[in-house]
Amino acid sequence: MSLASTSGAAAPTAPAAPAAPVRRRRLLGAALAAAGLTACGQSGGAPAAVAPATPNASPAAGAAGADRLMTLPPAELGAPAVPAAAVSTAPEAVPLGPAVAAYARYGTDAAPGVFPRTVRHALGSTVIPAAPRRVVALDTGEMDTAIDLGLKPLGVIDWTGAGVPPYLATALQGVKVVGSIMEPDLESIAALSPDLILTNRTRHEALYPRLAALAPTVLGERPGLVWRQNYELYARALGREHQGAQSVAGYEARVRALNATLPAPRPTVSVVRVTATNIRYYQRANFLATILTDLGFPRPESQNVDDFALNNQSLETIGRAGGGDVVVLSIIGGAGNEFGRQLQDSPLWKGLPAVQSNRVLVVDDNTWIAGLGYTAAGQILTDIAAFFKR
């Protein structure tokens, strides 16, 4: 059977890691040399520009058993319908439907919790001989998922040069940092003797043969918009289907409760992310957008598009593309971001109706934009409930 169904942020200094077993360099060299094989079953995915009708839909359950690891569609969670997303005309668009469709090929035929198992993923198939305990997670969604499933990773990447995401800092205290997201340190990973490495194709496709020489490695397609599908894939790789199903049910219960109390009709929600030099307006094919859709929030017309974001926008576009009844404002680097201060001091920003009516929700960028998992999603639900005093 099979499974169904991007961003950056600032983070604090990583906590000190305990001493790890030291491997001789020649052992690493031998392991890497053994990886002269390329991965089989590499998959693509033609990004046909089609807006998905049910973004939470899962082509199949993945494995034998009753554990449901995919959230129900918004209508089944009590959300009012939102206008259909427009088809993107951008040549580099990544619509949600085709991104999700690739996961129909992934998963395992093993019953929940039963090992050994073979897991089909973005770069082939991986045999996992026993339930993993020593896991290395090489992106934020992979970190979030491991923590959510009750497994503290042995190794993680330095997210932005300042450590792990703040919202995971307590859960990851003492965990070894094994390089950056762009350059994982293979020797440090080898020294941890992992029994599973979790990452995704977008980040580490080129490193896959060398990672797979160190330990069984499972890759999702990409970070971000397929965060739910990655969660399902990784939960099956870990054999933690029961824990995952409980987490999904918990998320659904919170969404249903919020949907019963949020304003009707819903206000439009604009998502504005400020980088060091420009603005991104987040559209409908990303992590945060899927949560807003679960809650029935419509989006401004320029953001109601089946694509990731309007990137590299100038301050002058804020009135045209950034307005909504409510504005979610995420600033990379927070108060230390000079461009963010310029935006908030500008007459164009101050002229937005949401600003004038004090309907701006300033959020933690690491959680709301770069969280990419149910741990972050839970905090987003908490923040939304507080904002609407629910």
Solvent accessible surface area in square Angstrom, and as a share of the most:
residue,aa,sasa,rsa
1,M,142,0.63
2,S,24,0.15
3,L,0,0.00
4,A,0,0.00
5,S,0,0.00
6,T,45,0.26
7,S,15,0.09
8,G,25,0.24
9,A,3,0.03
10,A,36,0.28
11,A,12,0.09
12,P,52,0.33
13,T,118,0.68
14,A,29,0.22
15,P,39,0.25
16,A,96,0.75
17,A,42,0.33
18,P,90,0.57
19,A,108,0.84
20,A,28,0.22
21,P,78,0.49
22,V,143,0.82
23,R,91,0.33
24,R,150,0.55
25,R,180,0.66
26,R,161,0.59
27,L,90,0.45
28,L,20,0.10
29,G,38,0.36
30,A,62,0.48
31,A,26,0.20
32,L,45,0.22
33,A,79,0.62
34,A,72,0.56
35,A,13,0.10
36,G,68,0.65
37,L,138,0.69
38,T,119,0.69
39,A,29,0.23
40,C,93,0.56
41,G,57,0.55
42,Q,109,0.49
43,S,14,0.09
44,G,52,0.50
45,G,55,0.53
46,A,86,0.66
47,P,85,0.53
48,A,58,0.45
49,A,48,0.37
50,V,94,0.54
51,A,33,0.25
52,P,42,0.26
53,A,102,0.79
54,T,64,0.37
55,P,21,0.13
56,N,2,0.01
57,A,43,0.33
58,S,38,0.24
59,P,77,0.49
60,A,36,0.28
61,A,55,0.42
62,G,0,0.00
63,A,4,0.03
64,A,47,0.37
65,G,55,0.53
66,A,106,0.82
67,D,22,0.11
68,R,101,0.37
69,L,3,0.01
70,M,12,0.05
71,T,2,0.01
72,L,41,0.20
73,P,31,0.19
74,P,19,0.12
75,A,83,0.65
76,E,99,0.44
77,L,1,0.00
78,G,49,0.47
79,A,11,0.09
80,P,59,0.37
81,A,105,0.81
82,V,31,0.18
83,P,79,0.50
84,A,91,0.70
85,A,16,0.12
86,A,54,0.42
87,V,79,0.45
88,S,12,0.08
89,T,137,0.80
90,A,37,0.29
91,P,137,0.86
92,E,131,0.59
93,A,11,0.09
94,V,39,0.23
95,P,2,0.02
96,L,7,0.04
97,G,22,0.22
98,P,25,0.16
99,A,11,0.09
100,V,16,0.09
101,A,56,0.43
102,A,7,0.05
103,Y,0,0.00
104,A,35,0.27
105,R,116,0.42
106,Y,4,0.01
107,G,0,0.00
108,T,1,0.00
109,D,90,0.47
110,A,18,0.14
111,A,41,0.32
112,P,26,0.17
113,G,42,0.40
114,V,79,0.46
115,F,38,0.16
116,P,94,0.59
117,R,7,0.03
118,T,60,0.35
119,V,0,0.00
120,R,64,0.24
121,H,3,0.02
122,A,0,0.00
123,L,3,0.01
124,G,7,0.07
125,S,59,0.38
126,T,12,0.07
127,V,93,0.53
128,I,1,0.00
129,P,86,0.54
130,A,62,0.48
131,A,36,0.28
132,P,1,0.00
133,R,139,0.51
134,R,88,0.32
135,V,0,0.00
136,V,0,0.00
137,A,0,0.00
138,L,0,0.00
139,D,0,0.00
140,T,0,0.00
141,G,10,0.10
142,E,3,0.01
143,M,0,0.00
144,D,0,0.00
145,T,3,0.02
146,A,0,0.00
147,I,35,0.18
148,D,42,0.22
149,L,1,0.01
150,G,61,0.58
151,L,14,0.07
152,K,104,0.44
153,P,2,0.01
154,L,54,0.27
155,G,0,0.00
156,V,0,0.00
157,I,0,0.00
158,D,29,0.15
159,W,13,0.04
160,T,61,0.36
161,G,65,0.62
162,A,40,0.31
163,G,1,0.01
164,V,2,0.01
165,P,1,0.01
166,P,55,0.35
167,Y,50,0.19
168,L,1,0.01
169,A,28,0.22
170,T,120,0.70
171,A,38,0.30
172,L,1,0.01
173,Q,114,0.51
174,G,21,0.21
175,V,7,0.04
176,K,63,0.27
177,V,41,0.23
178,V,0,0.00
179,G,24,0.23
180,S,42,0.27
181,I,17,0.08
182,M,148,0.66
183,E,131,0.59
184,P,12,0.07
185,D,60,0.31
186,L,20,0.10
187,E,49,0.22
188,S,23,0.15
189,I,0,0.00
190,A,7,0.06
191,A,15,0.11
192,L,8,0.04
193,S,40,0.26
194,P,13,0.08
195,D,46,0.24
196,L,0,0.00
197,I,0,0.00
198,L,0,0.00
199,T,0,0.00
200,N,0,0.00
201,R,34,0.12
202,T,74,0.43
203,R,60,0.22
204,H,4,0.02
205,E,61,0.27
206,A,93,0.72
207,L,25,0.13
208,Y,15,0.06
209,P,35,0.22
210,R,102,0.37
211,L,0,0.00
212,A,43,0.33
213,A,35,0.27
214,L,31,0.15
215,A,7,0.05
216,P,36,0.23
217,T,1,0.00
218,V,0,0.00
219,L,0,0.00
220,G,0,0.00
221,E,21,0.09
222,R,70,0.26
223,P,4,0.03
224,G,1,0.01
225,L,13,0.06
226,V,0,0.00
227,W,4,0.01
228,R,4,0.02
229,Q,3,0.01
230,N,11,0.05
231,Y,1,0.00
232,E,2,0.01
233,L,0,0.00
234,Y,1,0.00
235,A,0,0.00
236,R,3,0.01
237,A,0,0.00
238,L,2,0.01
239,G,14,0.14
240,R,32,0.12
241,E,1,0.01
242,H,106,0.48
243,Q,75,0.33
244,G,0,0.00
245,A,19,0.14
246,Q,132,0.59
247,S,26,0.17
248,V,1,0.00
249,A,52,0.40
250,G,36,0.34
251,Y,11,0.04
252,E,4,0.02
253,A,56,0.44
254,R,100,0.36
255,V,0,0.00
256,R,103,0.38
257,A,61,0.48
258,L,14,0.07
259,N,13,0.07
260,A,85,0.66
261,T,68,0.40
262,L,9,0.04
263,P,38,0.24
264,A,94,0.73
265,P,128,0.81
266,R,24,0.09
267,P,14,0.09
268,T,40,0.24
269,V,4,0.02
270,S,0,0.00
271,V,1,0.00
272,V,0,0.00
273,R,0,0.00
274,V,0,0.00
275,T,18,0.11
276,A,76,0.59
277,T,102,0.60
278,N,30,0.15
279,I,0,0.00
280,R,61,0.22
281,Y,0,0.00
282,Y,4,0.02
283,Q,7,0.03
284,R,32,0.12
285,A,0,0.00
286,N,4,0.02
287,F,3,0.01
288,L,3,0.02
289,A,1,0.01
290,T,6,0.04
291,I,0,0.00
292,L,3,0.01
293,T,12,0.07
294,D,0,0.00
295,L,0,0.00
296,G,2,0.02
297,F,4,0.02
298,P,25,0.16
299,R,14,0.05
300,P,20,0.13
301,E,158,0.71
302,S,39,0.25
303,Q,0,0.00
304,N,18,0.09
305,V,25,0.14
306,D,3,0.02
307,D,13,0.07
308,F,34,0.14
309,A,12,0.10
310,L,59,0.29
311,N,61,0.31
312,N,116,0.59
313,Q,42,0.19
314,S,53,0.34
315,L,27,0.14
316,E,118,0.53
317,T,12,0.07
318,I,0,0.00
319,G,47,0.45
320,R,180,0.66
321,A,8,0.06
322,G,0,0.00
323,G,23,0.22
324,G,17,0.17
325,D,76,0.39
326,V,2,0.01
327,V,0,0.00
328,V,3,0.02
329,L,0,0.00
330,S,0,0.00
331,I,20,0.10
332,I,43,0.22
333,G,42,0.40
334,G,34,0.33
335,A,93,0.72
336,G,66,0.64
337,N,12,0.06
338,E,91,0.41
339,F,29,0.12
340,G,1,0.01
341,R,111,0.40
342,Q,91,0.40
343,L,0,0.00
344,Q,63,0.28
345,D,100,0.52
346,S,12,0.08
347,P,113,0.71
348,L,80,0.40
349,W,10,0.04
350,K,109,0.46
351,G,40,0.38
352,L,7,0.04
353,P,95,0.60
354,A,1,0.01
355,V,36,0.20
356,Q,134,0.60
357,S,68,0.44
358,N,131,0.67
359,R,86,0.31
360,V,33,0.19
361,L,26,0.13
362,V,93,0.53
363,V,17,0.10
364,D,63,0.33
365,D,6,0.03
366,N,9,0.05
367,T,4,0.02
368,W,1,0.00
369,I,4,0.02
370,A,1,0.01
371,G,0,0.00
372,L,8,0.04
373,G,1,0.01
374,Y,11,0.04
375,T,46,0.27
376,A,0,0.00
377,A,0,0.00
378,G,19,0.18
379,Q,78,0.34
380,I,0,0.00
381,L,1,0.00
382,T,60,0.35
383,D,38,0.20
384,I,5,0.03
385,A,19,0.15
386,A,72,0.56
387,F,44,0.18
388,F,17,0.07
389,K,179,0.76
390,R,126,0.46
